Structure formats: structure tokens, C-alpha cells
Amino acid sequence: MSVITAYIAEQLQAYQPQLTRLYRLLKEALPDASEKISYGMPAFFQTKPIIYFGANKHHIGIYPTSEGISFFSDELAGYQTTKSSWHLLYDEPLPEQLIIKVAKHRLTVVKQG
């Protein structure tokens, strides 16, 4: 069990399927990234943080940093966002292609330093 799968196992059972699917998407998009718990949330790192996510009461929070949110502002316009987070409701399908796109973009930014 990884630190992230352990985190998911501690969440409400109703949240676990979406969190697990998100974890698998990020793991597939970021195969060389290390997995950590940082700021109390699952995070993928590759020298620097790439992306975080976390279980909240009503949504999954995805945290691609403020750079990731601003870079994808047009594509995220239909979602609830803050300066550095993107909120996905548990009862809606994950926008898988957009999640992968954001994760890969963040990896490129991190690699560029």
C-alpha cells in the first residue's frame, strides 16, 4: 500500500471510488513521480510538487498550483475553481482527459524548473 492508497482508504467509503480513479489517472500520467503526503494531501513530486489532490466534504480538490489553474483557465471555466484549486463533485464523472492534460502540463513546468 502506498501513502496515497492509505490516504484513500481512510476516506469515507462513498468517496473512495472517485479518489481511486483520480489516483490511477495521475499515476498513469506521471509514472516517474514520487508519491507523498504533503500539507495533509496526496501529492505527486518530481524534484518539486507537480499536483496535489484531497478529499473534501462535497468535492475532490485538485491542486495543480496557481500556475496550472491560470494556464487552463478557459478549459476550467465550467468548474468551480479558486486561485490554486479545482473542485470536482463526487457524483459527477471525472473529466479524465482534462485531468491528464493538466498533470502532464504541470510535469513539463516542473521539469523546466
N, CA, C and O atoms as a MOPAC input file, in Angstrom:
PM7 MOZYME 1SCF
protein

 N      0.86200 1    -1.18800 1     0.00000 1
 C      0.00000 1     0.00000 1     0.00000 1
 C      0.89600 1     1.23600 1     0.00000 1
 O      1.82400 1     1.33800 1     0.80300 1
 N      0.61600 1     2.16000 1    -0.89500 1
 C      1.37500 1     3.40900 1    -0.94800 1
 C      0.78900 1     4.40800 1     0.05000 1
 O     -0.27800 1     4.17600 1     0.61700 1
 N      1.48500 1     5.50400 1     0.25600 1
 C      0.95700 1     6.53000 1     1.16100 1
 C     -0.35000 1     7.10300 1     0.62200 1
 O     -1.22700 1     7.49000 1     1.39500 1
 N     -0.47900 1     7.15600 1    -0.69800 1
 C     -1.70400 1     7.70400 1    -1.28000 1
 C     -2.85400 1     6.70600 1    -1.17400 1
 O     -3.97500 1     7.10200 1    -0.85400 1
 N     -2.60800 1     5.43500 1    -1.42900 1
 C     -3.70000 1     4.46400 1    -1.28700 1
 C     -4.11300 1     4.34900 1     0.17600 1
 O     -5.28400 1     4.11200 1     0.47100 1
 N     -3.16800 1     4.51200 1     1.08700 1
 C     -3.51100 1     4.51700 1     2.51600 1
 C     -4.39500 1     5.72100 1     2.84000 1
 O     -5.35400 1     5.59700 1     3.60300 1
 N     -4.08300 1     6.87600 1     2.27200 1
 C     -4.89700 1     8.07900 1     2.46300 1
 C     -6.32400 1     7.82400 1     1.95200 1
 O     -7.30000 1     8.13700 1     2.63400 1
 N     -6.42900 1     7.25900 1     0.76000 1
 C     -7.74400 1     6.99200 1     0.17100 1
 C     -8.53400 1     6.02400 1     1.05000 1
 O     -9.73700 1     6.20300 1     1.24200 1
 N     -7.87200 1     5.00800 1     1.58100 1
 C     -8.54400 1     4.01700 1     2.42800 1
 C     -9.10200 1     4.63800 1     3.70900 1
 O    -10.03000 1     4.09000 1     4.30400 1
 N     -8.55500 1     5.76400 1     4.13400 1
 C     -9.02200 1     6.44600 1     5.35000 1
 C    -10.23300 1     7.34300 1     5.09500 1
 O    -10.85200 1     7.82700 1     6.04300 1
 N    -10.57700 1     7.57100 1     3.82200 1
 C    -11.68400 1     8.46700 1     3.48500 1
 C    -13.00700 1     7.71200 1     3.52900 1
 O    -13.02400 1     6.48100 1     3.56500 1
 N    -14.10500 1     8.44200 1     3.52700 1
 C    -15.42200 1     7.81900 1     3.51400 1
 C    -15.53400 1     6.86200 1     2.32800 1
 O    -15.05900 1     7.15900 1     1.23200 1
 N    -16.14900 1     5.74500 1     2.55400 1
 C    -16.28100 1     4.72600 1     1.51500 1
 C    -16.92900 1     5.28600 1     0.24700 1
 O    -16.54900 1     4.90900 1    -0.86200 1
 N    -17.88700 1     6.16800 1     0.40500 1
 C    -18.57000 1     6.74700 1    -0.75200 1
 C    -17.62100 1     7.56100 1    -1.63600 1
 O    -17.86300 1     7.69600 1    -2.83500 1
 N    -16.55500 1     8.10000 1    -1.06400 1
 C    -15.60000 1     8.93300 1    -1.80700 1
 C    -14.51400 1     8.10400 1    -2.48700 1
 O    -13.89700 1     8.55600 1    -3.45200 1
 N    -14.28300 1     6.90500 1    -1.99300 1
 C    -13.12800 1     6.12500 1    -2.42100 1
 C    -13.09200 1     5.78900 1    -3.91500 1
 O    -12.01100 1     5.85400 1    -4.50100 1
 N    -14.19500 1     5.43700 1    -4.56300 1
 C    -14.09700 1     5.12000 1    -6.00000 1
 C    -13.56100 1     6.27700 1    -6.84700 1
 O    -12.69000 1     6.07500 1    -7.69400 1
 N    -14.07800 1     7.48000 1    -6.62200 1
 C    -13.60300 1     8.63100 1    -7.39000 1
 C    -12.15400 1     8.96200 1    -7.05000 1
 O    -11.36200 1     9.27000 1    -7.94100 1
 N    -11.80600 1     8.89900 1    -5.78100 1
 C    -10.42500 1     9.16700 1    -5.38400 1
 C     -9.46800 1     8.14400 1    -5.97500 1
 O     -8.37500 1     8.49300 1    -6.41900 1
 N     -9.87700 1     6.88700 1    -5.98100 1
 C     -9.03800 1     5.82600 1    -6.55200 1
 C     -8.86400 1     6.03600 1    -8.04900 1
 O     -7.76000 1     5.88900 1    -8.57300 1
 N     -9.93900 1     6.37600 1    -8.73700 1
 C     -9.83900 1     6.62000 1   -10.17900 1
 C     -8.92300 1     7.80200 1   -10.46300 1
 O     -8.10900 1     7.74700 1   -11.38500 1
 N     -9.04400 1     8.86300 1    -9.68800 1
 C     -8.18100 1    10.02800 1    -9.85700 1
 C     -6.72300 1     9.63400 1    -9.61900 1
 O     -5.84100 1    10.01000 1   -10.39200 1
 N     -6.47600 1     8.89000 1    -8.56600 1
 C     -5.11800 1     8.43200 1    -8.25500 1
 C     -4.54200 1     7.64700 1    -9.43500 1
 O     -3.40300 1     7.88300 1    -9.83800 1
 N     -5.31100 1     6.72900 1    -9.98200 1
 C     -4.82200 1     5.91300 1   -11.10500 1
 C     -4.54200 1     6.76500 1   -12.34600 1
 O     -3.56400 1     6.52600 1   -13.05500 1
 N     -5.38600 1     7.74300 1   -12.60700 1
 C     -5.14800 1     8.65100 1   -13.73600 1
 C     -3.84100 1     9.41200 1   -13.55600 1
 O     -3.03700 1     9.51600 1   -14.48200 1
 N     -3.64000 1     9.94400 1   -12.35300 1
 C     -2.42900 1    10.71700 1   -12.10100 1
 C     -1.18900 1     9.82900 1   -12.12800 1
 O     -0.14800 1    10.23100 1   -12.64900 1
 N     -1.29300 1     8.63900 1   -11.57600 1
 C     -0.16700 1     7.71100 1   -11.57700 1
 C      0.20900 1     7.33600 1   -13.00700 1
 O      1.39300 1     7.23200 1   -13.32800 1
 N     -0.78100 1     7.13300 1   -13.86200 1
 C     -0.53200 1     6.80400 1   -15.26400 1
 C      0.08900 1     7.99000 1   -16.00800 1
 O      0.99000 1     7.80600 1   -16.82600 1
 N     -0.38600 1     9.19000 1   -15.72800 1
 C      0.12100 1    10.39100 1   -16.39700 1
 C      1.50700 1    10.79300 1   -15.89600 1
 O      2.26800 1    11.44200 1   -16.61300 1
 N      1.82800 1    10.40300 1   -14.66200 1
 C      3.08100 1    10.81400 1   -14.01600 1
 C      3.83900 1     9.58400 1   -13.49800 1
 O      4.07800 1     9.47500 1   -12.29600 1
 N      4.22000 1     8.66100 1   -14.38600 1
 C      4.78200 1     7.38200 1   -13.93500 1
 C      6.09800 1     7.48400 1   -13.16500 1
 O      6.41300 1     6.59500 1   -12.37500 1
 N      6.86400 1     8.54000 1   -13.37600 1
 C      8.15700 1     8.66500 1   -12.69700 1
 C      8.10400 1     9.54000 1   -11.45200 1
 O      9.11700 1     9.72900 1   -10.77800 1
 N      6.94200 1    10.06600 1   -11.15100 1
 C      6.80100 1    10.95000 1    -9.98900 1
 C      6.76600 1    10.13500 1    -8.70100 1
 O      6.27000 1     9.00800 1    -8.67700 1
 N      7.29400 1    10.71700 1    -7.64300 1
 C      7.18900 1    10.07600 1    -6.33500 1
 C      5.87800 1    10.50200 1    -5.69400 1
 O      5.32700 1    11.55800 1    -6.00500 1
 N      5.39600 1     9.66300 1    -4.80100 1
 C      4.12700 1     9.91700 1    -4.12000 1
 C      4.40400 1    10.28800 1    -2.67500 1
 O      5.19600 1     9.62900 1    -2.00100 1
 N      3.76100 1    11.33000 1    -2.20300 1
 C      3.94700 1    11.81000 1    -0.83900 1
 C      2.61400 1    12.29600 1    -0.28800 1
 O      1.63900 1    12.48100 1    -1.01600 1
 N      2.61100 1    12.49100 1     1.00400 1
 C      1.54400 1    13.25600 1     1.64100 1
 C      2.20200 1    14.57900 1     2.02000 1
 O      3.18200 1    14.60200 1     2.76500 1
 N      1.67000 1    15.65400 1     1.51300 1
 C      2.22800 1    16.97500 1     1.76700 1
 C      1.06300 1    17.91400 1     2.05500 1
 O      0.05800 1    17.90000 1     1.34500 1
 N      1.19900 1    18.71700 1     3.08200 1
 C      0.09700 1    19.57800 1     3.52700 1
 C     -1.14900 1    18.74500 1     3.82700 1
 O     -2.27100 1    19.23400 1     3.69300 1
 N     -0.95300 1    17.49300 1     4.23000 1
 C     -2.05500 1    16.60200 1     4.57300 1
 C     -2.79600 1    16.02500 1     3.38700 1
 O     -3.85500 1    15.42100 1     3.55100 1
 N     -2.24600 1    16.20600 1     2.17900 1
 C     -2.91000 1    15.73300 1     0.95800 1
 C     -1.96800 1    14.85800 1     0.14600 1
 O     -0.74900 1    15.00500 1     0.23300 1
 N     -2.53100 1    13.94400 1    -0.64600 1
 C     -1.70900 1    13.19700 1    -1.59000 1
 C     -1.07900 1    14.15400 1    -2.59900 1
 O     -1.71000 1    15.11100 1    -3.04800 1
 N      0.17100 1    13.87800 1    -2.94100 1
 C      0.87500 1    14.73800 1    -3.88200 1
 C      1.82000 1    13.91300 1    -4.73400 1
 O      2.36600 1    12.90400 1    -4.28800 1
 N      2.00100 1    14.35100 1    -5.94800 1
 C      2.97500 1    13.76000 1    -6.86200 1
 C      4.11200 1    14.76900 1    -7.02300 1
 O      3.88000 1    15.94000 1    -7.32300 1
 N      5.34100 1    14.29800 1    -6.82100 1
 C      6.52300 1    15.14700 1    -6.87600 1
 C      7.50800 1    14.61100 1    -7.90500 1
 O      7.59700 1    13.40600 1    -8.14000 1
 N      8.23600 1    15.52400 1    -8.50500 1
 C      9.39700 1    15.16600 1    -9.30900 1
 C     10.35200 1    16.34100 1    -9.16400 1
 O     10.33500 1    17.26300 1    -9.98000 1
 N     11.16300 1    16.31300 1    -8.15500 1
 C     12.02400 1    17.38000 1    -7.65000 1
 C     11.22300 1    18.49800 1    -6.99300 1
 O     11.66900 1    19.07700 1    -6.00200 1
 N     10.06400 1    18.80400 1    -7.52500 1
 C      9.15300 1    19.81300 1    -6.96200 1
 C      7.74900 1    19.23600 1    -7.03000 1
 O      7.51900 1    18.25300 1    -7.73400 1
 N      6.80400 1    19.83600 1    -6.30400 1
 C      5.42700 1    19.34400 1    -6.40200 1
 C      4.84900 1    19.57000 1    -7.79700 1
 O      4.98300 1    20.64600 1    -8.38000 1
 N      4.20400 1    18.52700 1    -8.31200 1
 C      3.54500 1    18.61600 1    -9.61500 1
 C      2.06700 1    18.92700 1    -9.40600 1
 O      1.53500 1    19.88800 1    -9.96300 1
 N      1.41100 1    18.09500 1    -8.59100 1
 C     -0.03200 1    18.23100 1    -8.39000 1
 C     -0.41300 1    17.55600 1    -7.07500 1
 O      0.17600 1    16.54300 1    -6.69800 1
 N     -1.37800 1    18.10900 1    -6.39400 1
 C     -1.93200 1    17.56700 1    -5.15100 1
 C     -3.41200 1    17.28100 1    -5.38600 1
 O     -4.01900 1    17.81200 1    -6.31600 1
 N     -3.97800 1    16.44200 1    -4.53600 1
 C     -5.43300 1    16.30500 1    -4.51600 1
 C     -5.86900 1    15.95800 1    -3.11200 1
 O     -5.05600 1    15.52700 1    -2.29500 1
 N     -7.14000 1    16.14100 1    -2.82400 1
 C     -7.62200 1    15.84300 1    -1.48900 1
 C     -9.12300 1    15.65300 1    -1.44300 1
 O     -9.87100 1    16.20700 1    -2.24800 1
 N     -9.53900 1    14.85300 1    -0.47800 1
 C    -10.96200 1    14.61500 1    -0.24900 1
 C    -11.51200 1    15.72900 1     0.61700 1
 O    -10.98300 1    16.01800 1     1.69000 1
 N    -12.56100 1    16.34100 1     0.15100 1
 C    -13.27400 1    17.35200 1     0.91700 1
 C    -14.70500 1    16.85600 1     1.11500 1
 O    -15.10500 1    15.85500 1     0.52100 1
 N    -15.46000 1    17.54300 1     1.93400 1
 C    -16.80100 1    17.07400 1     2.27700 1
 C    -17.70200 1    16.90300 1     1.05200 1
 O    -18.43000 1    15.91500 1     0.95100 1
 N    -17.65700 1    17.85200 1     0.13200 1
 C    -18.57400 1    17.82100 1    -1.00700 1
 C    -17.89000 1    17.64900 1    -2.35700 1
 O    -18.56200 1    17.51900 1    -3.38000 1
 N    -16.57500 1    17.64600 1    -2.36900 1
 C    -15.85800 1    17.57200 1    -3.64100 1
 C    -14.43800 1    17.04700 1    -3.44400 1
 O    -13.90400 1    17.00800 1    -2.33600 1
 N    -13.85900 1    16.65100 1    -4.56200 1
 C    -12.43000 1    16.36600 1    -4.59300 1
 C    -11.76400 1    17.67500 1    -4.98800 1
 O    -12.18300 1    18.33100 1    -5.94200 1
 N    -10.74400 1    18.04500 1    -4.26400 1
 C     -9.95700 1    19.21100 1    -4.64100 1
 C     -8.72300 1    18.74500 1    -5.38800 1
 O     -7.99800 1    17.86400 1    -4.92500 1
 N     -8.49200 1    19.33600 1    -6.53700 1
 C     -7.25700 1    19.09700 1    -7.28800 1
 C     -6.48500 1    20.40500 1    -7.24200 1
 O     -7.03400 1    21.47500 1    -7.50200 1
 N     -5.20100 1    20.30400 1    -6.90600 1
 C     -4.38300 1    21.48500 1    -6.67600 1
 C     -3.15800 1    21.45900 1    -7.59100 1
 O     -2.09800 1    20.97300 1    -7.19500 1
 N     -3.30000 1    21.98000 1    -8.81100 1
 C     -2.18300 1    21.99800 1    -9.74000 1
 C     -1.35100 1    23.28400 1    -9.61900 1
 O     -0.65700 1    23.67400 1   -10.55800 1
 N     -1.42600 1    23.91100 1    -8.49400 1
 C     -0.82800 1    25.21400 1    -8.19700 1
 C     -1.56500 1    26.31200 1    -8.95700 1
 O     -2.36300 1    26.03300 1    -9.85200 1
 N     -1.29400 1    27.54300 1    -8.59700 1
 C     -1.97700 1    28.65800 1    -9.25800 1
 C     -1.56600 1    28.74400 1   -10.73100 1
 O     -2.35200 1    29.18700 1   -11.56900 1
 N     -0.35100 1    28.32500 1   -11.04300 1
 C      0.10400 1    28.32900 1   -12.44700 1
 C     -0.77600 1    27.41600 1   -13.29000 1
 O     -1.20000 1    27.79500 1   -14.38200 1
 N     -1.05200 1    26.21700 1   -12.78800 1
 C     -1.88100 1    25.27100 1   -13.52200 1
 C     -3.30600 1    25.76000 1   -13.71000 1
 O     -3.90200 1    25.56800 1   -14.77000 1
 N     -3.84300 1    26.38700 1   -12.68700 1
 C     -5.20900 1    26.92400 1   -12.77900 1
 C     -5.26500 1    28.05200 1   -13.80200 1
 O     -6.16800 1    28.08200 1   -14.63900 1
 N     -4.31300 1    28.97700 1   -13.74500 1
 C     -4.34600 1    30.09700 1   -14.68900 1
 C     -4.07300 1    29.63100 1   -16.11500 1
 O     -4.67500 1    30.15500 1   -17.05200 1
 N     -3.18200 1    28.66100 1   -16.30200 1
 C     -2.87000 1    28.16700 1   -17.64400 1
 C     -4.09700 1    27.53900 1   -18.30500 1
 O     -4.30000 1    27.69600 1   -19.50900 1
 N     -4.91000 1    26.83600 1   -17.53000 1
 C     -6.09600 1    26.15600 1   -18.06500 1
 C     -7.39200 1    26.90500 1   -17.75700 1
 O     -8.46400 1    26.30000 1   -17.74700 1
 N     -7.30800 1    28.18500 1   -17.51100 1
 C     -8.49300 1    28.94000 1   -17.07900 1
 C     -9.66500 1    28.80700 1   -18.04700 1
 O    -10.81000 1    28.70800 1   -17.60600 1
 N     -9.41300 1    28.80200 1   -19.33800 1
 C    -10.51400 1    28.67300 1   -20.30600 1
 C    -11.17900 1    27.30100 1   -20.19700 1
 O    -12.40600 1    27.20300 1   -20.20500 1
 N    -10.37100 1    26.23900 1   -20.09500 1
 C    -10.91800 1    24.88300 1   -20.03400 1
 C    -11.57900 1    24.57800 1   -18.68800 1
 O    -12.42800 1    23.69200 1   -18.59100 1
 N    -11.18500 1    25.31400 1   -17.66200 1
 C    -11.75200 1    25.11000 1   -16.32000 1
 C    -12.93000 1    26.04100 1   -16.04500 1
 O    -13.48500 1    26.02500 1   -14.94600 1
 N    -13.31100 1    26.83800 1   -17.01500 1
 C    -14.36000 1    27.84400 1   -16.80300 1
 C    -15.67900 1    27.23900 1   -16.33100 1
 O    -16.43000 1    27.90600 1   -15.61900 1
 N    -15.98000 1    26.01600 1   -16.69800 1
 C    -17.23800 1    25.40200 1   -16.29200 1
 C    -17.19500 1    24.72300 1   -14.93900 1
 O    -18.18000 1    24.12200 1   -14.51100 1
 N    -16.06900 1    24.81300 1   -14.26900 1
 C    -15.88800 1    24.17200 1   -12.96200 1
 C    -15.69600 1    25.22000 1   -11.88200 1
 O    -15.33200 1    26.36200 1   -12.16200 1
 N    -15.94500 1    24.81800 1   -10.64900 1
 C    -15.63800 1    25.70900 1    -9.53800 1
 C    -14.13200 1    25.65600 1    -9.29700 1
 O    -13.55700 1    24.58100 1    -9.12700 1
 N    -13.51500 1    26.80700 1    -9.28400 1
 C    -12.08000 1    26.89400 1    -9.03400 1
 C    -11.79100 1    28.02500 1    -8.05100 1
 O    -12.62700 1    28.89600 1    -7.80900 1
 N    -10.60100 1    27.98600 1    -7.50300 1
 C    -10.06300 1    29.11000 1    -6.74300 1
 C     -8.73000 1    29.45200 1    -7.41000 1
 O     -8.41400 1    28.91800 1    -8.47400 1
 N     -7.97200 1    30.31000 1    -6.81000 1
 C     -6.68700 1    30.70600 1    -7.37900 1
 C     -5.78000 1    29.50100 1    -7.63000 1
 O     -5.01100 1    29.49400 1    -8.59200 1
 N     -5.86400 1    28.48100 1    -6.77000 1
 C     -4.94700 1    27.34500 1    -6.92000 1
 C     -5.62900 1    25.98400 1    -6.83600 1
 O     -4.94700 1    24.96500 1    -6.72100 1
 N     -6.97900 1    25.94300 1    -6.89000 1
 C     -7.65500 1    24.64600 1    -6.78200 1
 C     -8.79500 1    24.51200 1    -7.78600 1
 O     -9.33600 1    25.49000 1    -8.30200 1
 N     -9.12600 1    23.26100 1    -8.03100 1
 C    -10.18400 1    22.88200 1    -8.96300 1
 C    -11.05000 1    21.87700 1    -8.22500 1
 O    -10.53300 1    20.88600 1    -7.70900 1
 N    -12.34300 1    22.10700 1    -8.16300 1
 C    -13.25300 1    21.26500 1    -7.39000 1
 C    -14.08900 1    20.37500 1    -8.30300 1
 O    -14.70700 1    20.84600 1    -9.25800 1
 N    -14.09600 1    19.07800 1    -7.99100 1
 C    -14.88300 1    18.10500 1    -8.74800 1
 C    -15.84400 1    17.40800 1    -7.80100 1
 O    -15.42500 1    16.84400 1    -6.79000 1
 N    -17.12300 1    17.44500 1    -8.12200 1
 C    -18.12800 1    16.82100 1    -7.26900 1
 C    -18.01300 1    15.30000 1    -7.34900 1
 O    -17.70700 1    14.74500 1    -8.40400 1
 N    -18.26100 1    14.64200 1    -6.23000 1
 C    -18.15000 1    13.18300 1    -6.16900 1
 C    -19.14900 1    12.46400 1    -7.07000 1
 O    -18.86200 1    11.37800 1    -7.57200 1
 N    -20.31300 1    13.06100 1    -7.27500 1
 C    -21.34800 1    12.35900 1    -8.03100 1
 C    -21.33000 1    12.67100 1    -9.52300 1
 O    -22.28000 1    12.33600 1   -10.23100 1
 N    -20.27900 1    13.30000 1   -10.00400 1
 C    -20.14300 1    13.57900 1   -11.42500 1
 C    -18.92600 1    12.83000 1   -11.97500 1
 O    -17.95300 1    12.62100 1   -11.25100 1
 N    -18.97100 1    12.42700 1   -13.24400 1
 C    -17.82500 1    11.73300 1   -13.82600 1
 C    -16.58100 1    12.62400 1   -13.83000 1
 O    -16.67000 1    13.84000 1   -14.00400 1
 N    -15.44100 1    12.00400 1   -13.63700 1
 C    -14.19100 1    12.76400 1   -13.69700 1
 C    -13.90400 1    13.17200 1   -15.14300 1
 O    -14.08000 1    12.36500 1   -16.05500 1
 N    -13.46900 1    14.40000 1   -15.36100 1
 C    -13.06400 1    14.81200 1   -16.71200 1
 C    -11.64400 1    14.28600 1   -16.96600 1
 O    -10.66100 1    15.02100 1   -16.87200 1
 N    -11.57300 1    13.00400 1   -17.28900 1
 C    -10.29600 1    12.30000 1   -17.30500 1
 C     -9.26400 1    12.92500 1   -18.23600 1
 O     -8.10900 1    13.09600 1   -17.84500 1
 N     -9.65400 1    13.26500 1   -19.44700 1
 C     -8.68300 1    13.82700 1   -20.39800 1
 C     -8.13900 1    15.17000 1   -19.91800 1
 O     -6.96000 1    15.46700 1   -20.10700 1
 N     -8.99000 1    15.97600 1   -19.30300 1
 C     -8.53200 1    17.26600 1   -18.79200 1
 C     -7.60400 1    17.07100 1   -17.59100 1
 O     -6.61600 1    17.79300 1   -17.45500 1
 N     -7.90200 1    16.12500 1   -16.73600 1
 C     -7.03100 1    15.83800 1   -15.59400 1
 C     -5.64900 1    15.41900 1   -16.08600 1
 O     -4.63700 1    15.90300 1   -15.58000 1
 N     -5.60300 1    14.52800 1   -17.06200 1
 C     -4.32400 1    14.06700 1   -17.61300 1
 C     -3.57200 1    15.22900 1   -18.25300 1
 O     -2.36200 1    15.36500 1   -18.07500 1
 N     -4.27800 1    16.05100 1   -18.98400 1
 C     -3.67500 1    17.20700 1   -19.64700 1
 C     -3.05800 1    18.17000 1   -18.62500 1
 O     -1.93900 1    18.64800 1   -18.81300 1
 N     -3.78400 1    18.44800 1   -17.55600 1
 C     -3.27900 1    19.34500 1   -16.51200 1
 C     -2.04900 1    18.72800 1   -15.83800 1
 O     -1.05500 1    19.41900 1   -15.61800 1
 N     -2.11000 1    17.44300 1   -15.51200 1
 C     -0.98500 1    16.77700 1   -14.85500 1
 C      0.26100 1    16.79500 1   -15.73700 1
 O      1.35300 1    17.09000 1   -15.25200 1
 N      0.11400 1    16.48900 1   -17.01100 1
 C      1.26700 1    16.47600 1   -17.91400 1
 C      1.82600 1    17.87300 1   -18.12500 1
 O      3.03900 1    18.04700 1   -18.23900 1
 N      0.95800 1    18.86100 1   -18.17600 1
 C      1.42700 1    20.25100 1   -18.26500 1
 C      2.25300 1    20.61300 1   -17.04700 1
 O      3.33600 1    21.18400 1   -17.16400 1
 N      1.73200 1    20.27500 1   -15.87400 1
 C      2.46300 1    20.59800 1   -14.64000 1
 C      3.81900 1    19.88800 1   -14.59900 1
 O      4.79600 1    20.46400 1   -14.11900 1
 N      3.89500 1    18.65800 1   -15.08800 1
 C      5.16800 1    17.94700 1   -15.14500 1
 C      6.15300 1    18.69800 1   -16.03800 1
 O      7.32200 1    18.84700 1   -15.68300 1
 N      5.69700 1    19.16000 1   -17.16900 1
 C      6.55900 1    19.93200 1   -18.07900 1
 C      7.07100 1    21.19200 1   -17.40000 1
 O      8.25000 1    21.52800 1   -17.51300 1
 N      6.19300 1    21.88500 1   -16.69800 1
 C      6.58400 1    23.11800 1   -15.99200 1
 C      7.62600 1    22.80100 1   -14.92700 1
 O      8.61800 1    23.51900 1   -14.80100 1
 N      7.41800 1    21.74500 1   -14.16800 1
 C      8.35500 1    21.36900 1   -13.09800 1
 C      9.72500 1    20.99300 1   -13.69100 1
 O     10.76700 1    21.37700 1   -13.15900 1
 N      9.70500 1    20.25100 1   -14.77800 1
 C     10.96700 1    19.84100 1   -15.42400 1
 C     11.74900 1    21.03400 1   -15.97500 1
 O     12.98000 1    21.02200 1   -16.00300 1
 N     11.02300 1    22.05900 1   -16.41000 1
 C     11.68300 1    23.24900 1   -16.94600 1
 C     12.31800 1    24.09700 1   -15.84900 1
 O     13.14200 1    24.97500 1   -16.10600 1
 N     11.90600 1    23.80400 1   -14.61800 1
 C     12.49600 1    24.44800 1   -13.46700 1
 C     11.99400 1    25.77600 1   -13.13300 1
 O     12.45200 1    26.38300 1   -12.16500 1

